[in-house]
């Protein structure tokens, strides 16, 4: 099971030029929180990085989604080397040490589940920005694809 957690009620716009929104963001893979429960980071940047990883995986390539506060990232591998597969391997990696990094958890999940969690988070962030009058944030989020064709 793959979860992307962004508690929108804790978002804080810290800068408008350039736009910087701080908050909590982490993933849970089969109950393992990564980089840790209630991780503080830039949720929009993490979500944008996950979007890029999804695009890569859909092209049959390995995708990487980064957390920007610390040496943590997700590595998403298409199963059987092609994007049409419904399963992907998601690895939560800390690359603090030289080399390939330490994998904290790795599981096979449906790509559709990763996309669904991305879409739900994007929708929640858009709703928050709209309800708080954050036009610049809303403009940024509206440029991010929703992968609605899935």
Secondary structure as GFF3:
##gff-version 3
##sequence-region A 1 150
A	DSSP	beta_strand	2	5	.	.	.	ID=ss1
A	DSSP	three_ten_helix	8	10	.	.	.	ID=ss2
A	DSSP	beta_strand	12	16	.	.	.	ID=ss3
A	DSSP	beta_strand	19	24	.	.	.	ID=ss4
A	DSSP	beta_strand	26	29	.	.	.	ID=ss5
A	DSSP	beta_strand	32	34	.	.	.	ID=ss6
A	DSSP	beta_strand	40	41	.	.	.	ID=ss7
A	DSSP	alpha_helix	43	58	.	.	.	ID=ss8
A	DSSP	beta_strand	63	66	.	.	.	ID=ss9
A	DSSP	beta_strand	72	78	.	.	.	ID=ss10
A	DSSP	three_ten_helix	79	81	.	.	.	ID=ss11
A	DSSP	beta_strand	87	94	.	.	.	ID=ss12
A	DSSP	beta_strand	102	110	.	.	.	ID=ss13
A	DSSP	alpha_helix	111	131	.	.	.	ID=ss14
A	DSSP	alpha_helix	135	142	.	.	.	ID=ss15
###
